[in-house]
Amino acid sequence: MTMKGLILQLCILTGTLFTTSAQQVKKIKMADTVDASTKLYSLSTLWKETSYNFVWFDKQPKLNWDSVYQSYIPKVLKAANVFELNRVLTKFLEELKDGHTAVWTNQGFWDEIDQPPLSMVRFEGKLLVLKLDFKLKEKVPIKSEILKINGREAQEFLENDSWLGFKETEVKLVYKKPAGDIDSVTLKRNLNTLHKQGGFSYFPVALNTAAPKFKHSVLPEKISLIQINTFADPAVVDSFKQVLPQLKQAKALIIDLRNNGGGNSDYALEIAKFITDQPYLVGPSWKTRIHHAANKAWGSFNKLSSKSENYAFKEYIEMDAWESHHGDTVIANLTEDRLNKPVILLTSKNTYSAAEDFLIYLLKSKNIVRIGQASAGSSGQPLRIQLPLGMTARICAKRDALPDGKDYIGKGILPNIEIPEKPLFSSLSEDVELKSAIDYLLKKR
């Protein structure tokens, strides 16, 4: 690649383009208009790449992807600017309902786009306030029902518009308080701004607010507790190795993965090698789709000439040809390098992707017990797609399963000891899963 080509590619990745006449860098703005050809190309690129590479169409047997694509053509053409185009493309991929398939938003997006300092949740058929700016807690009580947003029914607004918008723009809410009276409030889309100014906090405060990537602490009875909230940073492996001498002095270890969104499975594997009691670790099995142009061509003729529905190369015509792989078998660390002690893994519906690979590598370890709720059931390798205007997308192109081939996507990896999830809006402050882990370890002695 030439230096000019490299510079151009870097500019596209960072959301900037050259204006060739002045040879100046022009920053893409979310309010910029977009020509029709760019809109159609962006949508068509996502449709094409998902058609060939997405691995979970069978999870939605009633979904006709070609029809969905056609229905989004007028929507994408209607997009007035870069921001609206981004939202249409995002909704397009959301039709696939997969955690590893999405449009990414880069920093340039968040420099101009924000949201109100209030979060909602659907609960018993209603949109209720889950948390909000601490300064608003008296005005808008938690569990208030959102009735209208900017003069429209709340559900209709969220289906056809966006909670996100340009910074400092206003959002008017009409809501019903838990006591039954109706009130309204006007909020600004300024959550990121409030964070940058400092002193901002949500009410109620979440247990995992500002959770560190890695944290080690010592509990009573010589039990070590480690929180690993990501596998996206190799520093978590280094942090783990640094506390190994202390962990070896402990009688047991609890690893909290309840808010681990995943990352790189290699980092998860490095830590798993230290805590297993087995000589080998086996990773997820997987498969991926195959496109073979010649086989598809032969299949097209076979389809026309065959009197049977089962003609040769049918799978290539129906784009249902697959290549399968067993899970990798990896040698664990030498016995003397391992912890060789009981380990509890705390899991929840927020335990994703590489964190689930971590659980899979340790499935056969007899010294390990999982406590909590089923994991997210969302994993796989995304295909990264470069779109115009500095946008990128990812499409899940690797279909993971347990080592024996059993599907866990959409189901999660089950705990050995299930602890019911804390009810929404619960005032209970006790960490029930952690307490259960400690009680289990003390009873085992």
N, C-alpha and C positions, 0 to 999 in steps of 0.2 A: 504494500500500500504506500502511495506517495505521501509526503508530509501534508500536502494540501488536502488529500483525501482523509487523512487522519484528523486534521483540524476540523474539517466539515463534519465528520462523524461525531467528534466530541461536542461540537456545537449543537447538533441535533439531540444528543443524549441529555444535554443540560438545558434544553428548552430554548435554544437560540438558533437563529439562521443568519446567513450572510445576505446583505443587500449588495448585489454584485457591482452595481454602478459606483457606489461610494466606498465599497469594501469595508463597510462598518458592520458591527454585530447588532442585529435587531433582536431585542428580547420579545418573545411571544407573550402577548397579554391575553388574559382570559376574556377580555371584552372585544378582542379582534374578531372581525367577521371572517367567515370561511366560505370559500367558493364551493359550488355544488359538486364538482369533480373530486375535491378532497374529502368531502363528507361521504360520498358514495364509495370512494376507494377505501376509506377507513372502515366503514361497515362491511364492505365486501371482503376485505382482508381478514377480518375476524370470522366472518361466516365460512370462508374458504378453509382457514387453518383449523377451525373447530370441526368442520365436516371431515377433514382428513385425519385429525390427530386426537380429538377429545375421546376419552376412554369410558365415559359413564352415560352414554345415551340410553342404555338399557335401564338405568334407574328411573327414567321417565318414558315409559313405553308409549304414552299418548302424545308425546311432543313431536311435532313435525317441524324439524329444524328449517327446512326450506320455506315453509309457510311463515314461520316466525321471522325469518330474514325478510321476506316480502313485506310483512306487516310493518317492519321497522324502516323501510325505505322512505315513506312519507314523513316519518318521525325525524329521521336524521336530516332530511332536506329542510325541515322546518327549523332546525337548530339555528339560532340567531348569531351565536358566537362560539368561541373555543370552549367556554365553560359549558354551554348547553350541549355542544357536541360530545364532550366528555361524559356528561350525565346520560345521554341517550345510549352511548356505547357501553357504559357501565350497566344500565338496565338491560341491554341486549344480552350481555354475558350472564347477568343474574338470572335469566330465564333457565339457565342450565343448573342452577342450584348446587354449585360445587364450590367448596372453600378454597380450592387451589386454581380456580379459574376466575379472573377478574381483570379490570382495567386498573393499572397503577396510577396514582397521582404523585407527581414529583414535587419538589420543593417550590418550584415556580407556581404551581397550582395553589399551594397553601400560603404563598406570599400575598395572594389577592383574595382568596376564598376563605370563609370562616363559617361558623355556626353559632347559634345562641347558646349561652351557658346553661342549658337545660337538657336533660335526657329523658326520653319516654320509653315505656315498655308496654307491649300488648299483654293484658292480664284479664282473663275471664271476659274476653270480647271487647274490652275497653282500652283506650290509650291513656295510661296513667303516668303521672310524673314520678320518675324513679329517683332522680337526683338533680340538683341545680345549684347555682351560685349561692354560697352560704348567706350572702346579703339579701337573698330573695326568699329565704325559708319561711318568714312570717307572712309575706304577701301571697306566696303560692305554696300551700302545704303539700308535703309528700302524699302521694296517692290521689291528688286532684285529677279529675278526668278532663282531658283536652277535648273540647267540643268543636271548636273552629280555629282555623289557622288562616290569617289574612282574609277573613270573611267567607271562607269556604269550609265545608265539612272537613274535619281533620283527616279522615281516612281518604277522602277524594283528593285532598291536597297532596298527601304523601304519596299516593299512587301516581299522580300526574305531574307533580312539581318536586321541589327538593328542599329539604331542611337546610342544606348548604346554600350559600349565596355569596354575593360580593360583600366584602368587609364593611361593617358599620351600617349595612342596610337593616331595615326594621322588620320584625315579625310580630304581628299582633295575635295574641292567643285569647280565646274565650274558654273558660274552664269552670268546672263545677267542683267546689271544695268537698272534702269528705263529709262535712256537715250538711251539704246540700245546696248552699247558696251559690249563685252564679257571679263570677267576677271576670275581669279582663286585665291583661298586662301587655305592654309593648316591650319587647326585648330587642337588643341589637345583636347582630352576628359579630361577636367580638371575643369569643372564647380564647382564641390564640393570643389576641392582644392582651387580655387579662392575665394569661399565664406569663407572658413576657414581662409584664409590668411587675410581677411578683405579688405575693400576698394573697393570691387566689386560692380558694379551696372549695371543694364540693361539699354539699350537705345531702345526705349523711356521708361521712368519710368512709370510703371503701377500705377494707382490710389490706388490699394490695396496692394502695395509692403510692405512686413513686417507688414501686418495688425494685430493688436492685437486681442486677443480672445474676449475682451469686452472693449468698450470705451464709455464714457458718456461725452457729451458736451452740452452747453446751447447756443441756437441760439437766434437771436433777437425775440422780441414779446413773450418772455417767453415760447418758444418752446424747449423742450428737445429732443436731438438726441442720440440714443443708437445704436452702431454697435455691433452686435452679430455675430461673424464669425465662431463659432462652437458651437455645443451642445454636444461635446465629453468630456467636462471637467466640473465637478460639480462646479468649481470655478466661472463659468459664472452666476450660480444661486445666489451664495453668493454675487458676484459683483452687481447683480441686486438689491438684498435686501438691500445692503449698500447704494445705491443711491435712494431708495424708498422715503425717506423724501424730497429730492430735486424734484423728479418726481411729488410728490403730490402738490408741490408748482407751478409746471408748468401749463400752460393753455392747452397744448397738447403735445403729444409724437409721435416721429417718430422712428421706429425701422428698421434699415437697415440690411436686411438678404440677400443682393445680392451676398455675397461671403461666405454664410454659407453652408459648405459641409455636415452638419448633425452631427450624433453622437448618443446620447442616448435620446430617445423620452421622458423619464421620466423628464429629465432636461428641455426640451422644455415645457412640461406640467406644471411644477412648475411655470414657468414665465407666461404662458398663464392664469393661475388661477388669477393672479393679474390684468390683463388688460381687461378681458372680462366684458361685462355688463349683461351677462346671468348667471342664477343660476347654470346651468349645462354646461358641455363641452362634446362633443361626438367625439370620436376618429375614426380612419379609420376602416372600415370593412375589413375583410380579409378571406382568405381561404388557405388551404394547401392540398397537394396530400396525398392520402391514398394508402398504399400497404397492401393487405390482402391476405396472401398466400393461404389459403383455398378457398376463393372466386375466386381467380385466377385459382386454380386447377379445381374447378367446372366449371368455365367459359370455360376452355380449352376443356372439354368434351362436354359442350353445343354447342360450336362452331362447333365441328365435327358432331354432331348429328342433329343440327338445320337446317331447310330448309329456315329459315329467317335470315336476317342480324341483327335483333334485338333479340339476344338470352340473356338469363339470365347471369348476371355477365360480360357482354361484357365490361363494363367500366374498370373492373380490368384487363382483357386481354390487353386492349388498354392503360392501365396505365393512365386512365382518370377519376379516382374516387377522389372525393374531400370532405373535411370537411370544412364547412363554419361557420363564426362567425360574429356577429354584432359588431360594434364598441363599445368600453368601454364608459360608461356614468359616468362622474366624477363630483363630486360636486365642484363648484368653491369656492374661499375664501369668507369669510363673506363680506358683502357689505362695511363695514367700513374699511376693509383691502385692498380693491381694489382701483385702481387709479380713476375710475369713470370720465374719460375724453376722448376726441377724440384721436384715435390712427391710425397712418398711418404705414403700413407695406410695405417696399420697397423690391421687388422681382426681380429675373432675372433667366436666364437659369442656373445659378450657385447656385441656391437655391435648395439643395438636401435633400432627405431622412428625417431625424428627423426634419429638418427645414420645410419640407412639412407637416409633422405631426402637427407641430406648426400651420401652416396655416389652416389645417383641423379642429383642435380643436376650432379654432376661426371663422369658416365659418358662424355661426349663430349670431355672435356678431354684434349688430347694430351700435356700436361705432367705428367699425374698417373698414378701407378702404385699399385695396391693390392697390399699384401703381407700375408700371414698366412693366416687361415682364412675360410671363408664367414661372413657375418654371421648374426645370429639368425633372420632371416626372420620377423619379428613386427612388424607396423606397422598403422596404421589410426587412425581417430578414434573414441574410446569415447563412448558415450552415458552420461551420469552419471545414476544413479537414486538418489533419496532413499528410504531404508527406515526403518521405525520404529526407536526406541531409539537414535537417533544413528548408525545404520549407513548406509553408502553402497555402491553397487556401480557397476561400469562394464561396458558391453557394446559390443563392437566393431561399429559401425554403418557404417563406411566401409571398403570393400574396395580396398586399394591394389595396384597392379601397376607394372611398369616402364613407361616412356613408350610403348613399342611394344605394351603390353597383356600382355606375358608375365608369368606368375605367379612371384613369388619368395617368397611367404609359405610358411613351412615348409621352404624350400630355402636361403634366404639369397642375398646378392649375392656372387658368386664373386670371389676375388682374381685379379689378373693373374699373380702369382707365389705359388703355394701353399706354405706352410710347415706341415708336419704339426704338429698340436697336441701340446704336451708331454705325454708319458704321465702318467697319474695316478700319484701317489706317486714321481715322478721326483726324483732328488736333484740334477739338473742345475740350476745356478744361473744359467747364462748366458742372457741374453735373445736367443734365436735370431732372432726376427723383427726386432728392432732391428738386430742385427748384419748380417742379410741386407739390410736397407734401406741401411745405411751402405756395405756392399760394393757394392751395385748402383749407388749414386750415384758412388762413386769410380771404378768401371769405366766409367761413362758419360762421364767427363771426357776 
